[in-house]
Amino acid sequence: MIIVHSLAASKELKKSTVINLNGVKIGGKEIVVMAGPCAVESKKQIVETAKAVKNAGAKVLRGGVFKPRTSPYSFQGLGKKGLEYLKKAKEETGLPVVTEVTDSKTVKLVSKYCDILQIGSRNMQNFSLLKEVSRINKPVLLKRGMSATLNELLNSAEYILSGGNHRVILCERGIRTFETYTKNTLDLNVVPAAKELTHLPIIVDPSHGTGRSSLVSSMSKAAIAAGADGLIIEVHPKPKHALSDGQQALTLEQFSALMQNLKKTAKSVGRTI
């Protein structure tokens, strides 16, 4: 049973929250698209991608520099050097940046370089980390855990809200089910359900939600139809050579084409992109 009455995230307190990020409004009429590679690999890669996604219509640049991977032998990210590359991409394009923070000790470092702090699926219930970002004056993108209920996601959001940070963006990124064809099962039920219960904006990650680039376009459209306030999409100049999750990344050309199609979908539900 989901109980959010009298809590900071409850819709009883306010109708909706719009997060203004230097003119980029998340939670309003416009659907905000965040795009970029799963992992920052080089300055050239992230700057090239940033310019391309901006030209296509993305409003926020995504890119991971601290990568919590299932295998300790997988690429773990560039760390501080990656943050410097993201800063360079931001300087050249003007795009605000979202990246994942994985450790309480690096929250202040990441917040110096980035505009939105992402809490990944594996850390949704890392309560010490949630408390740390609650004290930072930056928006937080909170991803749903791979086996978490909506109630658990909202309670994790409460940790951030109750600590004083009221700029929380929920993110549906797929949950673990019996299905094996896709990486996860993108639970779009949670979008209208969250809209019933909370004033917080919610975006959808069709890249992690499916794990297959061929499915990203369809699920992006479905997410908009379900009422999502935004999308976070993985884009890479050369997905086949990506160091992380290349199989779910769109090429620069595919992303540009998708953005054109999404404009039609957004218009059909009375929104813009």
C-alpha positions in Angstrom: 0.0 0.0 0.0 1.4 3.4 -1.0 1.1 6.1 1.6 2.4 9.6 0.7 -0.1 11.7 2.7 1.5 14.6 4.6 4.9 13.8 3.2 7.0 16.3 1.2 6.5 14.5 -2.1 2.7 14.3 -1.7 0.4 15.9 -4.3 -1.7 17.0 -1.4 0.9 19.7 -0.7 1.1 21.1 -4.2 -0.1 20.3 -7.7 3.2 20.1 -9.5 6.9 21.1 -9.2 8.7 22.7 -12.1 12.5 22.7 -11.8 14.1 25.7 -13.5 17.6 24.9 -14.6 19.0 28.1 -16.1 15.9 28.4 -18.3 15.4 24.7 -18.9 12.1 23.9 -17.1 11.6 20.2 -16.1 8.1 19.4 -15.2 6.3 22.0 -17.3 4.6 21.8 -20.7 7.9 21.2 -22.6 9.3 17.7 -22.5 13.0 17.9 -21.7 15.4 15.5 -23.4 18.7 14.7 -21.8 21.2 12.9 -24.1 24.8 11.7 -24.3 27.0 8.7 -23.8 26.7 6.2 -21.0 30.3 6.9 -20.2 32.6 9.8 -21.0 35.5 8.2 -22.8 37.5 11.2 -24.1 37.3 15.0 -24.5 36.7 14.6 -28.3 33.9 12.0 -27.8 31.9 14.1 -25.3 32.4 17.4 -27.1 31.3 15.9 -30.4 28.3 14.3 -28.8 27.3 17.4 -26.9 27.3 19.5 -30.1 25.3 16.9 -32.0 22.6 16.4 -29.4 22.2 20.1 -28.8 21.7 20.6 -32.6 19.1 17.9 -32.5 17.2 19.6 -29.7 18.4 18.1 -26.4 18.4 20.5 -23.5 20.7 18.6 -21.1 23.9 16.7 -21.7 24.3 13.3 -19.9 27.6 11.4 -19.4 28.9 9.1 -16.7 32.3 9.5 -15.1 31.9 7.3 -12.1 30.5 4.0 -13.3 29.2 1.4 -10.8 29.4 -1.8 -13.0 28.3 -5.3 -12.2 31.7 -6.7 -13.0 34.8 -5.1 -11.3 36.7 -5.7 -14.6 34.4 -3.5 -16.7 35.2 0.1 -17.5 34.7 2.1 -14.3 34.8 5.6 -15.8 37.4 8.4 -16.0 36.6 10.0 -12.6 37.7 13.6 -12.2 39.2 13.7 -15.7 35.8 12.9 -17.0 34.3 15.7 -15.1 36.8 18.1 -16.7 35.8 16.9 -20.1 32.1 17.4 -19.2 32.9 20.9 -18.2 34.6 21.5 -21.5 31.6 20.2 -23.4 29.3 22.5 -21.3 31.5 25.5 -22.1 31.4 24.8 -25.8 27.6 24.1 -26.0 26.0 25.8 -23.1 24.2 22.6 -22.2 23.7 21.9 -18.5 25.2 18.6 -17.4 23.8 15.6 -15.5 26.1 12.9 -14.2 25.9 10.1 -11.6 27.4 10.4 -8.2 28.1 7.1 -6.5 29.8 7.9 -3.3 29.1 10.4 -0.5 32.7 11.4 -0.5 32.5 12.7 -4.1 29.2 14.6 -3.9 30.9 18.0 -3.4 33.4 17.3 -6.2 30.7 16.3 -8.7 28.5 19.3 -7.8 31.4 21.7 -8.7 31.3 20.5 -12.3 27.6 19.4 -12.9 24.2 20.9 -12.8 22.1 17.8 -11.9 23.3 15.0 -9.7 22.1 11.6 -10.7 21.5 8.8 -8.1 21.7 5.5 -10.0 19.5 2.5 -9.7 22.0 0.7 -7.5 22.1 3.6 -5.0 18.4 4.4 -4.8 18.4 3.2 -1.2 21.9 4.3 -0.3 20.6 6.4 2.5 23.9 8.1 3.5 24.3 9.2 -0.1 20.7 10.5 -0.3 21.2 12.5 2.9 24.4 14.0 1.4 22.8 15.2 -1.8 19.9 16.6 0.3 22.4 19.2 1.5 23.6 20.2 -1.9 21.9 23.1 -3.8 21.6 21.2 -7.1 18.7 19.2 -8.6 18.8 15.5 -8.1 17.8 12.9 -10.7 16.7 9.9 -8.7 16.5 6.6 -10.7 14.2 3.8 -9.6 15.9 0.7 -8.3 15.8 -2.3 -10.5 13.5 -4.2 -8.1 12.0 -1.2 -6.3 8.3 -0.4 -5.9 6.9 3.1 -6.5 6.4 3.4 -2.7 10.1 2.7 -2.2 11.1 5.2 -4.9 9.0 7.9 -3.3 10.4 7.2 0.2 13.9 7.5 -1.2 12.8 10.9 -2.6 11.6 11.8 0.9 15.2 11.5 2.2 16.3 14.2 -0.2 13.3 16.4 0.3 13.2 16.2 4.0 16.9 17.1 4.1 16.2 20.5 2.4 16.7 19.8 -1.3 13.3 20.2 -2.9 14.5 19.8 -6.5 14.0 16.1 -7.1 13.4 14.5 -10.5 12.1 10.9 -10.5 13.3 8.6 -13.2 11.8 5.3 -14.4 14.6 3.2 -15.9 13.1 -0.3 -16.1 12.7 -3.0 -13.5 13.9 -6.6 -13.4 11.3 -9.2 -14.5 11.2 -12.7 -16.0 11.7 -11.2 -19.5 15.2 -11.9 -20.9 14.9 -10.4 -24.4 15.2 -6.9 -23.0 17.7 -5.7 -20.4 14.9 -4.6 -18.2 11.1 -4.1 -18.4 10.2 -0.5 -18.9 7.4 0.0 -16.4 5.4 2.9 -17.9 2.6 2.3 -15.4 4.7 4.2 -12.9 4.5 7.4 -14.9 0.8 8.1 -14.5 0.8 6.5 -11.1 3.5 8.9 -9.9 1.5 11.8 -11.4 -1.5 10.7 -9.2 0.6 10.6 -6.0 3.3 13.2 -6.2 4.1 16.7 -7.5 7.6 15.7 -8.5 8.4 15.6 -12.2 9.2 12.2 -13.7 11.3 11.3 -16.7 11.9 8.0 -18.5 15.1 6.2 -19.5 14.2 4.0 -22.6 17.9 3.1 -23.1 18.4 1.2 -19.8 14.7 0.3 -19.8 15.1 -1.8 -23.0 18.9 -2.3 -23.4 18.3 -2.4 -27.1 18.8 0.7 -29.4 16.2 -0.7 -31.8 13.5 -0.3 -29.1 14.4 3.2 -27.8 12.4 5.1 -30.4 9.1 3.2 -29.7 9.5 3.4 -26.0 10.4 7.1 -26.1 7.1 7.8 -27.8 5.2 5.6 -25.4 6.8 7.4 -22.5 5.6 10.8 -23.8 2.1 9.4 -24.4 2.1 8.1 -20.8 2.8 11.6 -19.5 6.6 11.7 -18.9 8.1 15.1 -18.3 11.3 14.1 -20.1 13.6 11.5 -21.5 17.2 10.5 -20.8 18.7 8.8 -23.9 22.1 7.3 -24.5 23.8 8.6 -27.6 27.3 7.8 -28.9 29.3 8.7 -32.0 30.2 5.1 -32.5 28.1 2.7 -30.4 29.9 -0.4 -31.5 33.1 0.9 -30.0 31.6 2.3 -26.8 33.3 1.2 -23.6 29.9 1.0 -21.8 26.4 -0.2 -22.9 27.0 0.4 -26.6 24.2 -1.9 -27.6 21.6 0.5 -26.2 23.0 3.7 -27.5 21.7 5.6 -30.6 24.1 7.0 -33.2 24.1 10.8 -33.6 22.1 10.4 -36.8 19.5 8.1 -35.2 19.1 10.6 -32.3 18.5 13.5 -34.6 15.8 11.5 -36.5 14.2 10.5 -33.3 13.9 14.0 -32.0 12.1 15.0 -35.2 9.6 12.2 -34.6 9.1 13.0 -31.0 8.0 16.5 -31.8 4.9 15.0 -33.5 4.3 12.7 -30.5 4.6 15.6 -28.1 2.2 17.7 -30.1 -0.4 14.9 -30.1 -0.6 15.1 -26.3 -0.6 18.9 -26.1 3.1 19.3 -25.2 6.3 20.5 -26.9 9.8 19.2 -27.2 
